[in-house]
Amino acid sequence: MFGWVMNKVVTQCTTGKPAFISKHEFDSALSTHQRAYNQNASIPALSDPIDESVASGAVMNPNPDTYIRQLELIELDFTDKCRAASDFLRTKEETVRRAEKGLFIPNSMNDYMDRLKRSWSNARTRARLSTGTDIERGTLLLAETSDAVLTMKYKIQMFHLSSVLEASTL
């Protein structure tokens, strides 16, 4: 919290404003930091599971999103496409809800998205370097990204914790 207070005061002073932090603003920042430290290996989901009809609708859409077209290229069956669509849609919804509720520390959303893109890029590189057909390598990429969805709660928790630690250092 000292790092947050210090950054807030420096920002206010450099912009010619008084070094003032309201009780509400401080309590909100403190609650965010406490949540990051007090979570026990699991963050409860804010989003509801994706309804099967929504996932199957995404798969059967005549103009499907890019990720659905990619699933078709690796010849995934309908059930696996629906499962992948559900994972994708739920992860997207979960991220939006957390951002709307302010559960990401300020500026951490950009860091989170950068880390997510790097993780996907690394999985894609591993798939490219593996042996097998394009379909087999595409299936490997899907498996690696699906594993990331299964461990997302842990990764988000660790991301929050590392963001708090980074924000608290001078």
N, C-alpha and C positions, 0 to 999 in steps of 0.2 A: 504494500500500500504506500510505503514511503516513495517509491518510484513514481506511482500514479500522482501523488500529491505534488511531488517535485516537478514533474512534467506539466501538470495543470498550472502551477504557480508561474513557472518560467514562461509558458505560453501566454498567460494573461499579462505578465509584466512586459513581454516583448511586443505585445499588441497595444500597450498603453492602457490596459484595463487594471483595475485594482485586483490584488491577489486575494480573491474571495472565492470560497467554495461553500455552497449551500449545504445544509444538513441533508436535504433530500438527495442531492447529487453525490455526496460522500457515502450515504447509506446505500445508494444504488450501486456504486462502484465496489463498496465493501462486500455487498451481497454477491456480486458477480465473482469476486475473488474467493469468497468463502465456498461458493458452489464448486469452483474449480478444485479446491483442496479437499472438500468433504465427500466427494463421490467415491463410492466403494466399488471400483472395477466395472461399474455398469451405470449407464445413463438411461433412465426410462424414456421410452419413445414418446414423442409428442404427437406424432401422426398415427392415424389408424391404419391397420393393414389395408392394402389395396384390394378392392373388390375384384373377384375373378372376372366379372363382366367388363370392368374397366381395362384390365390387363389383356383380355382376349380381344376387346375392341381395338386396342392399340396394335395388336398383332394382325388383325383382319382389316385394318384401315386400308382402303385402296391406294392411298398416298402415305405410306408409313414413314415414320421418322427414320433418320439415318441409322440409329442403333438397331431398329427392327430389320432394315435392309441388310445390315451386317450379319444379323443372326440367320437370315435366309441364305447368305453366301456360304455359311459353314454348315448348311443343311441340317439345322436344328429341327427337331420335331415340334409340333404345336405346343405340347405341354411344357417343354423346356423354354420355348420362346415366351410363353405366358409367365413362367417363373422369372425369367430374365427381365421382362417388361415390368413385372411387379416390383422386383428389386430396384430397378432404375427409377420408377415412379415414386416409390416410397422414400428412397434416399434423397431424391429431389425435394419432395414434400417436407421431409424431416429438416433438411438444411434451411428451407424457406421459413418454416415455423420457428426454428431456433433463432434465426436472424431477426424475425419480426418481434420475438419476445426479448431480444437483447441479450441472448445467452452466449453470444460471442463477444469477447473482449474487443473494444474498439480497434479497428485495423487488422484484427486477426482473421477476418473473413478472406481478405486478399491472400494472406499467408496460407490459409487453409486450402484455397482454390489452387494456389501455386503448388503446394505439396501434393494435392490430388492429381493434378496434371502430370507432375513428375513421376508419381507412382504409376499412373497409366502408361506413360512413355517408357518407363523401365520394363513394365510387363510386356509391352509391345516389342521392345528390343529383345527380351528373352525369347519371346515366341518366334521372332524372325531368325534368331540364331539357332533355334532348335531344328532337328531334322524332322522330316515328314512332309506331307502334302500341305498345300495352302489351307485346306479344310482342317487338317489336324492341328496346324499351327494356330488357326483361328479359334478352334475349340480350346486349345491351351490358353490362349489369351482370355477367352470367356471364363475359364475355370479360375484363372488368377484374379481377374477382376471380381468374380463372384465371391472368392475367398475374402477379398477386401470388404465386401458388403457384410459378410458374416462377422468380421472383426471391427466393423465401423464404430461400435460403441466404445471399445477400448481405445481406438485411435483418436476419437474425438476427445475422450477424457484426457489422454496424454497430450493432445494438442492444446487443450485448455490449460493444463498444468504448465507446459513449456511456455505458453504465451504469458502466463502470470509471472513466471520466473524471469522471462526476458524483460517484461515491463517493469519489474521491481529492481532491476540493476541500473546503476548510474554509470 
